[in-house]
Amino acid sequence: MTLFLHLLLLRLLPVLAVLALTTAGGHAVAAPGVVSFEGGHRQPLAHSIELLRDPQAAMTLDDVRSAAQATRFQALDVAGERRGFLDGATWVRFSIHNPTSASRVRWFEVGYPFQQSYRAFVVAEEGSVERMDSGTMVSADQRPLASRRILFPLRLEAGESRTVFLRVAGRGATVLDLTLWEPGALLDYQTLRSTLKYLALGASLLVVVFSVLAWRARRRPALLAVGVAHLFGISIAMMLDGLHFSLLPADAAHWMGRLPNVALFLGLCCHAIFAREFLHLPRHSRVLSRVMLGVAAACAALGILPLLVVAAPWFAGATLVVSLALTITAAMALRWEREAAARYLAAWGLFWIALVMRTMQLLGWMPGEEFVGDMPFAVLVVSTAVLAYALHVDVRSVRDRGEAAQQRLFEMQQDEQTRLIRAVESLTTELREAKARAEQASEAKSAFLSTMSHELRTPLHTILGYVQLLRRSSGNGNGSKLEVIERAGTHLLRLIDEVLEYSRTEARRPVLDKRPVRLAELTAHLIDSANLMAADNGNRFLADLGEGLPDVVLADEQRVAQVVLNLIRNACAHTERGTVRLRITRAGDAARTPAADGGTVNWHDVLFEVIDDGCGIDPDELPHVFEPFHRAGAGYAKPGLGLGLSISRQLVQGMGGDIGVESRRGLGSRFHFMLRLRALPSEGGEDARSASARIIGHQGRRRHLLIVDDIADNRAFLRDLCGSWGFAVSESHDVASVLDTCCQPDSPYDAVIVDQFMPVMDGWTFLRLLRERAGASLPVILLSAAAPQPPRDFPARLGFDHVLIKPLRFDEFAQALRDLLELDWIEETADTQPVADATR
């Protein structure tokens, strides 16, 4: 690059000298002298030539020689009258001399290659004439020297002198940039010049690369225009060397001189499009934006005209106007985009100055020095660096803004994430606190339900217990009254059980106790209970047990019976003097799955249906029948809390099934649910004792029971009941007073019946101390009005031998004593002795 700048500086000095002489000398310039071949390797001829205008282009060589003898040739002193787009022809005359003692060859070069016709006449001293033609109308292979440049060879013998007449004519500009070269020096100069020029042009492609980067960064296609403009600039620089001559025909259409104008105007159009986007004119000023669009449109139109019109002088003027408009508009953008506009003006301004100087040269307003012709190439290199830097800064600023935006986005995301984490932590804390409050409320609710269960069941336990005792011992006169009392107490107990059961199943999935169940026995028990329910409203109860059902299934018998009885009770309550039917059938074939032991497991879909012909349900009521506390319309209200169907649905869903209803007003209802039950092998068993049989004693020695309860009425009832069964009974109001006796190896008690909640020591503490001191030898039965609720730290390995819930059912109590003490009951028959005699 240093060598290239040095070369440009050397070429600048002659033009500065010409400008100085032209300005200082005015019209009084001395006559040109003879050009000597000893003047150096390169001799500019600007001060050695004379001009003669031929406006009609009709003069022959003889006419010109005559004019020369008549001193009609003038020195190059009035530039505007001798250069530019001129009509006719211009004749140039200069003399050459070889003062040496040997023949010499020099090449005469005309710097502007786009004129149509250059015709050189070399006249010897004896009068002989050598004619040579060149220009755009002459192909390179037909020129005196096969070159894209305008070159004429001159050969002089030792001491010889000659006169050269050069005729310049055509539609191009007349640019008199004449140089006499020593051939070797010209070839070296052109080689160096071409090498530096095309290296620099290749480096200038950097602008194209940065324009693509800018487009990718800002996603604005207009930014690619500067890369296209630069490609046009490179093509112009190559055209100035005539590289396109071999691609076009040498004819009078002057295409070789028209194409650079096309590239120039299209390049200016691209520059205008780029400047409008690069300087953000649409955002800052609509007026300037429209002006820049107008400049781009004008340049595009001017780029088409050279294809239609041969080179005309006003092309150069149009170039000055549109480039000046582009420059002024860009300068006005300094108001908003100071840095970007300054960098763009630095790059564009250099190119604009070179463009103006070259245009002035073509118009004849400046000398035809080669340096001026090379200025577009020179400033193209400099403007490349400036534009590349400007685009680099723009791309970097876009990336910096993008990175800053990403950083802000990242910080916002971090802040939002932190906020969300804090919100989640806050919500988690609130949820934990809410969970703790809910657990506390649940514990309080459980404690309340246990207390209420205990408090409500305890008096019912005593009432119903004594009613059962009285019914066993009373005559027929009071039996019906006692039955009413028992029915009312049982109804109250059922209401209490519904509330407590709903509260338990609402909070959690019901716990299932699956055991082998004989469907036939289950159906028989259901029939016994259902007959009593149906008799209240004068209904008839029927039961159908379908074919193909397994004998024994694995199920929670209590839960299944509870659901079926709830449905039967509901059907009986809404049916009067009608029929309630229970139907148990198998739906579909059995399904088989592999068992863990390698066998197969049979599963049966068992369908339970309760059908009545009662009042039915309105269609708008059907979606709500399983909702808690839902009751039928006022005209059909029945006793109860409205929890039976809701509890039934919870239990069925807990057993893996689903429950549904079909009904029409006045035609009855059909409630149904299906359970998938596992079939078990049938096993023989001892027939159960009849629930209606009256126990009056037990075989063998008289067993001793200890009853511990803080409520005296409960102790009295159990004492009377157990005494009627032949037991010796001891009682206590707290377990602490009898703990030592129970722990003795020779304890007098065969079993202990203990309450769960007592003031001094509860049943669980008694059980733990008893098992720790005496082992598991003494059976302990828990009789409580609430479900078993062991303390949190109670050992899981410890448990009561049997659990009974108040009010006490005699058959369950009898079965528990029979299993624990291995008893054989003595039941009342016609020949049975009194209890005292039976146990003695």
N, C-alpha and C positions, 0 to 999 in steps of 0.2 A: 504493500500500500504506500510506503514511503517513496519507492521508485515511481509509482504511478503519480503521486502528487508532485514529485519533482518534474516529471514529464509535463504535467499540466502547467506548472509554473513556467517552464521554458516556452510553452506555446502561448502563454499569456503575454509575455514581454513584447512580442511583435505587434500584437493587436493594440496594446497600450501605446506603443510608439506611433502606430498609424493614427490612432485617435488624437494623440497629442499633435502630430504634424498637421493633421487635417484641420484641427481647431485653430492652431497658431498660424498656419501659412495662408489660409484663405485661398484665393485663386492664383496667387503669384508663386507657383511651384516651378522649379527648374525643370528643364527637359530631361526625360529619362535617359540614362546612360546605357552602354552596351553591357550585356550580362556575360561575364567571363566564366569559362569552365573551371578556372582556378579559384572560384569564390567559395568553395567549401562543398561538403557532402550534401548540404541542403540549403537552397537559396530561395527565399520567398521573393516573388516577382512583383509585389504590389507597387513598388516605386520604379519599376523598370518598364512598365507597359504604357501604351497609348491606346486610346479608344476612338472608334468612329461608329456613329449610329447610322443604320440603314433602315429607316422606318418602313420602307416598302419591301425589304428583303429581296431587292432586285439587282443589287450590285454584284458584278463578277469580280474575279481576282484582278483583272486588268483595271477595272474601275477603281478598285481599292488601291492598287499600286499607283495609279494616277493621282488619287486623292492624297496618298502619302507624299508624292513628289510635290504636290501643291500644299503640303503642310496642313492638311485638313484634320489629321489626327491630333487629338488633345491628350495631355497627360491626365492621369486619374486624380482629378482635383474636385470634381463636383459629383459626389457619390450618388445623390438622389437621382441625377439624370442619367446615370450609367448602369444602375442596378435595379433589381426588382422584377416584377412581371411587366415586360416590355413588349410592345408590338414590333414586328419586323425582326431585324437581326442586329447584333452588335459585333463589331470587328475589333479585335485586339491585335496590336503590333508590338513586337519587341525584337531586339537584335541579340545574337549570341556570337561569341568569339572563343576560339581555342588558341590561347597564346603559347601552349606547350609545343614541344618538338615531336609529340606523338599523337596519334588519333585518340579521341576521347568519345565516350558514349554517355549521354545523359538522358534521363526520363523526365518528360514534362508532364506534370499532374495538374488536373483541374479537380479541386476538392469537392464540388457539388455534383453528385452523380445522377441527379434526377432530371436534368434538362434533356430535351429530345435529341438535339443535334449539336455536336461539336465537330467542326471541320477545320483541320490544320493544314496550312500551305507553308512549306519550308522552301524559301527562295534562295538559291545559291548566288554567289557573286557574278557568275557568268550568265545568270538568268534562268537556269533550270529550276523546275518546280516539282516538289514531292507533296502529294496530297494524301491525307489520312483522315478517316471518318470514325466517329465514336458517338456515344449517347444512348439514350434508352431505345432509340429506333434501330440500333445496331446490336446484334447479339454478341455475347462475349467472345465467341470463337471467331468472329469476323472483325474484331477490333485489331488495331495495330499491335497491341499486346493483349494476349488472352487473359483478361482480368476483369473483375467486377468494378474496379476503379476506372477512372478516365485517365489513361496514360498514353503519351505519344513518345516514341523513341527518337532521339536526336543524336546524329553521329557527325562529328567534325574531324577533319584531318588536321594535321599540325599547322597552326597559323591560319586556319580557315575561319571565315565569318559568314554568317547567314542571317536572313531575316525571316521571322515567323509571323504569319498572319493566321489568327484563330477566329473563325466565324461561329458565334453562339446564337442559336435560334430555336424556337419551339414554344410550347405552352407552359413550360416550367419557368421557374425564376432564374434570372440571370445573376449568378453569384460568382464574382471574379476572385476566387481563392486559388491562385496559381503558384506552383512551386516547382523548382528545378532540382531534381534528385540525382545523386550518384546511385546507380542501380543497386549496388550492394547495400548501401546505407538505407535505401528505401525498403528493401526486403527485410533487413534487420529491424528497422523501425516498425514495419507492419506486423512482423512476427511478435515483437515485444508488445505492441499496442493491442493486437488481437488476444494475446495470452492474458494480459492484465484485464482487458475488457470483459472477456468471457468468464474469467475467474470471478470478477466482481459481479457480473450478471448472475452467475450461478449462486454466489453468496446472497444476492438480492432476493432469491427465492425464499429466504427466511421470512419475508413479509407474508408470503402465501401461507407458510406454515403457521405463523402467528394469527393470521386471519381465520384459519380453520379452528385454532385453539380458542380465539375470541368467540367464534360462532358457537362452539360447543359449550363455552362457559356461560354465555348470555342467551343462547338459543335465539339469536337474531340473524336471519339469513342475509340481511343487508350488510353485515360485517364482512361477509365473504367478498363483497364488491371490491374492497381494496386489494385483495389478492388477485382478482381478475384484472383490475386496473394496472397492477404491477406486471402482470403477464403481457398486457398490451404495451406497457413501457418497454419491457424487454424485447418484444417483437419490433418496436420502432427502432430501438438501438441496433438490432440486427439488420433492419432494413436500411439504416443509414450506411451500413457496410455493403449493401447490395446483395445480401444473401438470398433474396427472393427473386433475383433476376433470372436465375436458371429455371424457375418455376413458371415464369410468365413469358409470353411471346414478345418479341421486339417489333412493335408496330406503332402506328400513329395514334392508337387509343390511349396511350400513355398510362397503362395500368401500373407500371412500375412506380410512377409518381403519385398515383391516386390512392393506392393501398395504405401508405403511411398516414395519410389524412384520415382514412377510415379508422385505423387503430388509434390515432390521436383522439378523435372525438369520442369514440366508444370508451377509451380510458378516462376521459374527462367525465363522461356520464357515470361511470362506476365510482369515480372519486366523489361526485356529488351525492350519490346514493349512500356511500359509506359515511361521508361527513355528516349528513343529516342524522344518521343513526348514532354515530360515534359521539356526536356533540349533544345528543338528546334534544334536538330541536323540536320535535312534536310535543314534548313535555313542557318546554320553556316558552316557545313562541310559535304560534300557528302561522304567523306571517312569514317568519324566516323559514319555517318548514316548507311552506308553499313555494317560497322563492327558490329554495334548494331543489324542490321537485321540478320547478320550471326550468332551472338550469340543466337538470338531468334530462328532461324531455327535449330541450333545445339541442343538447349535445347528441342525443340519440338521433334526432332528425338530421343534424349536420353530419353524423356518421354515415347516413344513408346517401346523402347528396353526392359525395365523391363517386359513388357507384353509378350515378346517373349523369353527372356533369364532369367534364374534364377540368383539371385544376384551374381555379379562377382566383384572382387577387383577393376577392372578398372573403375567401376561406380564411386567410390569415387574419383579417380584421375580425371575423366572427370568433376566431380562436382567442384573440385578445379580450373581446367583450365577455364571453362566457367564463373564461378563466378569471377575469377581474371580478365578475359577480360572485363566483365561488369563493374567491379570496376575501372579499368584503363581508360576505355572509358568515364565513368562518371567523373572521375577526370580531364581528358583532357578538358571536357566541362567547367571547371572553367574559361577558357580563355574568354568565351563569356557570360555565364550565371553564374556569380559569386555567387549571393545569392541563386538562385534556385539550382545550382549544389552543393553548400555547404550544404544546408538543405537536399537534397536528399542523399548526401554521408554520412551525419550524421546518417540518418535513415538506409540506406543500409549498411553502414560500420559496424554498430553494429551487424546486422544480418549476415553479411559476416564473421565477426570474430567468431561468435558463430558457423557458418556453418563450418569454417575451423577447429576449435577446435574439433567439433564433428566428422568431417571426419578423422582427425588425430587420434582420439580415436578409430574409427572403423578400421583404418589401423594399429593400434597397436603402434602408435608413441606417445601416451599420456596415462596416467593411466586411468583405467576404473572407475573413480569416478562418482557418481550420479550427482554431480553438473554440470559436463560437459554435461551429457545427458539432463539436464534441461535448459542449456543455450539457446537453440533456443526458448524455451518458454519465458524465462526471457527477452531476447532481443526483442522478438516479441512485448512484452508489451511496452518497451521503444521506439522501432522504430515506434510503432503505434502512440504514442504521437507526435514524430518528423514528421512522414509522414502526420498525420492529420494537424499539424501546417503548414507544407509546402503546403499542398493542400489548407488549409484555406487562407494562404497568396496569393497563386496563384488565387484562386477564388476572393479574395478581390481585388487583383490588376486588374483582368479582369473587375470586376464590377466598380472599380475606373476609369479604362480607359473608360469603357462604359459610366459611369456617366460624366466623363470629356468630352467624345465625344458628349454626349447628351447636356452637358452644352455649349460646343462649337457650336453644331448645334443650340441650342436654341439662343445663342448669335448671330450666323449667321442669324438665322431666324429673331431675333429682329432687327439686323442691316439691313437685307434685307427688313423687314417690315418698318423700319424707312426710308430706302432709297425709298421704294415704296410709303410710305406716303408722303415723300418730293417730289418724282416725281409726285405723283398724285396732291399734293398741287400746285407744279409748273405748271403741265399741267392744273389744274383747274384755276390757276391764268391766265395762257396763254389763256385758253378757255374763261375765263371771259373777259379778255382784248380783245380777238378776237371777242367775242360776242358783247362787247361794241363797238368795231370798226365796226362790222357788222351792229349793230343797228344804229350807227352813219351814216354808209354808206347807210343803208336802209332809214334812215330819210333823208339823203342828196339826195338819189335817189328819194324818194317820193316827197321831195321838188322840185327836178329837174323836175320830171314828172308832178307835179302840175303846176310848172311854165311853162314848155313846153306846157302842155295841154292848159293852160290859154293863153299863147302867140300865139299858133297856132290856137286855136279855135276862139279866139277873132276876128281876121280879117276874118276868114271863116264865123263867125256868121254875120258879117256885109255884106260880099259879098253875101252869100246865102240868107240872109234876103231880101236884096234889089232886088236880082234876082227874088225871089218869088213875091215881090211887083210889079216889072216891068212886069212879066208875067201875072199878074192879070189885069194890066191896059193897056198893050201894044196891038197893033194890030197884025194881023197875019204875017206881014212882018218880025218882029223881034222875033217872038216866037221861031223859030227853033234855032236862034243864042243864045237866052237866055237859051234855053234848053241845048245847048252844054256847056255853061258856068256852068249851074247848075250841069250837069253830071260830068264835070271835078272837080268842087268843092266837089261834093259828093264823088267822087273817092278819092280825096286827104283826105277828112275827114275819109273815111273808112281806108285808110292806117294809119293815125294817131291813129284811134281807135284800130287797130290791134296791133300796137306797145305798146300802153298804156295798153291794155287788157292783152297782153302776159306778160308784166312786172308785172302786179298786180297778175295774176294767177300763175305765176312762183314762186313768193315769198310766197304765202299762198293759202290756199283752198278758192275757190271763195265763196262769201257770197250769199246765195240764198234767194230770196224773193218769197216765195210760196203763191199763191193766187188761188182762183177758176178760172179755165180756161175752156171755151167751145171749145172743139176740132174742131167743125165745123167752128166757127169764126176764130180760129187760122189758120185752113187750108185755109180759104178764104183770110186772110191777106197774108199768104205765097204765095198763087197763084198770088195775085196782084203784089207782089214784084218779084216773079219768072218770070212772063211773060215779065217784062221789061228786066231782065237779059238775058233771052233766046233770045229775039229779036235782041240783039247785033250781034250775029253770025248766025242769020237766023235759029235758032233752034225752035223747037216746044216743049212746056211744057205741061205735063199732070199730073194730080193729082188723086189719088185713095184713098178714105177713106173707109176702110174695115168695114164689119158688125160686130156687137157685141161689138163695142167700147162704153165706157160710154160717156154720154153727157158732164158731167162736171168732171174734175179731179183737184187735188191739185198739182200745179206745178209752177215753175218760168217761166212764159210765155216768158219773154224777153230772158232768157238763151236758152230755147228750140228753139225759133225762130232764135236766133243767130246761133246756131249749124246747124239747117236745112238750113238756108240761106247761110252759109259758104259752106256747101256741094253742094248746088245748084249752087252757084257762081263758085265753082271749076269745077263742071260738065259742066256748060255752057262755061267756059273758054277753056276746052279741047275738045269741041264738035263743029263741024261746019256743019250747015244745017242737023242736026240730031234731035234726040228726047231725052229730059231729063224728067224723070218720078219721081214723089214723091209718095210713097206708105206708108200709115199708117195703120197698122193692129194690131189685138190683137193676141199675141202668147200664146196659151194654155188657160185653164180655169182660172176663177177668184179664188184668194186665200182669205180666210177669217181668220181674227184674232179678238180676243175679244177686245172690246173698253172699255175705262175707265168708261163709263156710263152704262155698262152692255150689250150693244148691240154688233154688229159685224161691222168690217171694211172690205170693199172689196178692194182688190188690183188687178190691171191688169198689165200684162207685155205688154207694148205697143212698137211695133217694127216700127222704122222709117227707110225707105230705099230710097236712091237716086240712080237711075239707069240711065246710059247714054250709048249711042252707039258710043262714041268718039274714040280717038286714043288709049286708054288703057294705061297700065303701064307695064314696063318690070318686069319680076320676081325678078331680083336683086334689083329693086327699091322699091318693096313692103314693106320690113322691115323698110324703111326710110321715108315713105310718111308722117308720123305724127311727124317727127322731125322738130324742129324750123328752119326756113330759108332754108328748103330743097326745091329745085326746080327740075323739071324734066330735062331730058337730054337737051343739047344745042339745038337740033333740034326741041324741043317741048316747048321751054321757052315761058311763058306767063307773062303779066303784073302782078305786085304784089310783096309782100315781102316774101311770103312763110310761113306766120304765121297762116293763116286761119285754116288749118287742125290741127296744134299743139294746137291752142286755143280751137278748137272743142273737141279734146281729153281731155284737162284739164277740160273743162266744163262738159263733159259727165261723167268723173270720179268723179267730184265734186258732181254731181247729183246721184251718186251711180250706174252708168251704165258702159258699156264698148263699145268701138267703134272698128269697123273692116272694112276691105276692101277686095274685090275679084276682080281681073282684069286680062285680058290677052291683050297683045299688038295687037292692031288693032280690038279688039272685044268689047271694052268699059269697063266700071267699075261699080261696085256695092258697095257703101258705106252704112253702116248700123250701127245703135246703138239701144239699148233696154233700156227702163226705166221702173221701177216698180212704177206705179202711183196709188194714192189712189182715188177711185171713190167717188164723192159727189152727194147729191140729186140735181136733176134738179130744177132750180128756174127761173121763168119768169123775164124778165128785159126789160127795155126801150131800144128800138132800138137805136143804136149809130148813131150819126150824120154822115152823109156822109163826108168822108175826102176831097172830091173834091168840096163840097159846099163852096161858097164865102160868108163870114160874112160881113154885111154892117152896123150893129148896134145891139143894144140890147133894149129890152122892158123896159119901166119904166123910172125913172129919170136918168139923165146923171151922171155916176159915175166918181169919180176923182181919178186918179192914180198918185203916186209919183215914179219916176224912178231915182235911185241913181247909178251912174257908173262913174269911173274916166276917161273913154275913151269917148270922145265926139261922135265918130261915132256910138258907141253902143247906146248912148242915143238918137241920131237922128233917128236911125232905129226903136227903140222901140216907140219913139214919133210918127213917121209916121204910124207905124202899129196900135198902140192903138188908134190913132186919126181916122184912117179909120174904126175902130170898134165902133166909137161913144163915146169914153172916153175923158174927160178933162184930160190933161196931164201936170204935173209939173216935173221939172227935177233939179238934183243937182249933182255936181262932188264929193261931200263927204257927209257922213251922219252926221257928227258932227254939220254942219250948220243947219240941219233940225230936229235934235233930239228933241229939245224943242217943236217945232211945232207938231211933231208926238205924243208927250207925253200929249198934252193938251186934256182935256175931249171932247172939241168940235173941235177936229182936222178935217180939211177940207178933209182929204184923206180917201178914202174907202179901199185902199190897197197900200202896198209899194213893189216895185220891186227893189231888192238890189243886188249888186255884192258881191262876197265873199272876194276878196282881193283888198284893196284900201289903199293908202298911210297913211292918217291921222288916220282913224278908219276903221277897217274891218267890214264885215257884221255880224260876230259873236258878237263882242263887242256891236254893235248897237242893235242887238236882245236882248242881256242880259240886257242892260240899259233900253231899251223900255219896256221889260216885268217886270222889277223891279219897274218901275215908273208908267206905264200905264196899266199893266195887259195884258191880252190876247185879248183885244177887237179889235185891229188893225191887220188884216192879213198881213203877211210878206212872200213874195215869193223870194226864193234865185235863182238867175240866174247866173250861173258860168260856166266858161270854164273848171273847174276841179271838180273832185268828192268832196263832202263835207268833210272837215277836221277840226273839231272843235278843239280848244286849249285843252291842257291836263287837265286844271282845270275847263273846262266848265261844268256847271251843266247838268246832264243827263236828268233832267225833262224838260229842255228847248229845243225847236226845231222849225225850220221854218215850216210854214203852208204847204208849197209845195216847192219842189226842181226841177229845170229845168236845163238841161245841154246844153251849147252852142255847136254847132249852134242850134238855136231855131227852133223847129218844131211847125208850126202854130196850128195844131190840138191839140197837148199836151198843148200849152199855152192857147188855147181857153177853153179846158176842165178844166184846173186849175182855170181860172177866173170864169167859169160857176159854179164850185163847191163851191168856196170860197165866191162869191158874190151872189149866187143863181140867176143867170141870165137866161133869155130866149133870145137866139140869133135871130137876124133878118137876114135871108139868102136871097141872091139875087135870085129874080124870075122875070118873065116878067113884072109884075105889081108892083114891089117893088119901093118905093120912094127913093130918095137919102138919104145918111146917116144923113145929117143935119136935113132933114125933119122928119126922123124916130125918132130921139131922142128929138125933140122939143115937 
